[in-house]
Amino acid sequence: MNVVFLSDRKIRIYNRKYLGHDWPTDVIAFSYPPFAELLISLDTAKRQARELGHPFFHEIKILLIHGLLHLIGYKDKKKKDQKEMWAETEKLLKKVKGA
């Protein structure tokens, strides 16, 4: 698996090309078995960390977990799915924190 850190400008290109959204996003997950790739915008991560009042590295961990959950099949388009995905994210964050 590759993890690639990008600017908002660069991730917006991928978001537009592959997902049809013409704006930057925080994380994009690509799966092409047996490989996978996570694209993470450092600009968005910094902004979200500031807005949420936690450290930048904590936000990076959240985005890594979020991307990994997408790779194993979690969705976040519907409210119910978002709730489930955030619950799993919190559970995994606690495990990472304790490691």
C-alpha positions in Angstrom: 0.0 0.0 0.0 1.2 3.5 -0.8 0.3 6.6 1.2 0.8 9.8 -0.8 0.6 13.2 0.8 -0.5 16.0 -1.6 -1.6 19.6 -1.6 -5.2 20.7 -2.1 -4.4 21.6 -5.6 -3.1 18.2 -6.5 -5.8 16.1 -4.7 -8.4 18.2 -6.4 -7.1 16.9 -9.8 -7.6 13.3 -8.6 -11.0 14.1 -7.0 -12.2 15.6 -10.3 -10.7 12.9 -12.6 -11.7 9.8 -10.6 -14.7 10.9 -8.5 -16.2 13.7 -10.5 -16.0 16.3 -7.7 -14.3 19.5 -8.6 -13.0 20.4 -5.2 -10.2 19.4 -2.8 -10.9 16.6 -0.3 -9.1 15.2 2.7 -8.5 11.6 1.6 -9.1 9.4 -1.4 -8.7 5.6 -1.3 -7.9 3.6 -4.4 -7.9 -0.2 -4.4 -6.5 -2.3 -7.2 -5.9 -5.7 -5.6 -3.4 -6.7 -4.4 -2.4 -3.0 -4.1 -4.0 0.0 -2.6 -3.2 3.7 -2.4 -4.3 6.5 -0.1 -4.0 10.1 -1.2 -4.1 12.6 1.7 -4.2 16.4 1.4 -1.9 17.9 3.9 -3.5 21.3 3.3 -7.0 20.0 4.3 -5.5 17.9 7.2 -4.0 21.1 8.6 -7.2 23.1 8.2 -9.4 20.3 9.7 -7.0 19.9 12.7 -7.2 23.6 13.4 -11.0 23.7 13.0 -11.4 20.6 15.2 -8.9 21.8 17.8 -6.6 18.8 17.8 -3.0 18.2 16.7 -2.1 17.9 13.0 -0.7 14.4 13.5 -3.9 13.3 15.1 -5.8 14.4 12.0 -3.4 12.5 9.8 -4.1 9.3 11.9 -7.9 9.9 11.4 -7.4 10.3 7.7 -5.3 7.2 7.4 -7.9 5.2 9.3 -10.7 6.7 7.3 -9.0 5.8 4.1 -8.2 2.2 5.3 -11.9 1.8 6.2 -12.9 2.8 2.7 -10.4 0.2 1.3 -12.1 -2.6 3.3 -15.6 -1.5 2.1 -16.9 1.2 4.5 -19.0 3.9 2.8 -19.9 7.3 4.1 -22.4 8.8 1.7 -25.5 8.0 3.9 -25.9 9.3 7.5 -26.2 5.7 8.8 -23.0 4.7 7.1 -21.2 7.9 8.3 -22.2 7.0 11.9 -20.9 3.5 11.6 -17.7 4.6 10.0 -17.0 7.2 12.6 -17.7 4.7 15.4 -15.2 2.3 13.8 -12.7 5.2 13.4 -13.0 6.1 17.1 -12.5 2.5 18.1 -9.4 2.2 15.9 -8.0 5.5 17.1 -8.2 4.3 20.7 -6.2 1.1 19.7 -3.6 3.1 17.9 -3.3 5.5 20.9 -2.8 2.6 23.2 -0.1 0.9 21.1 
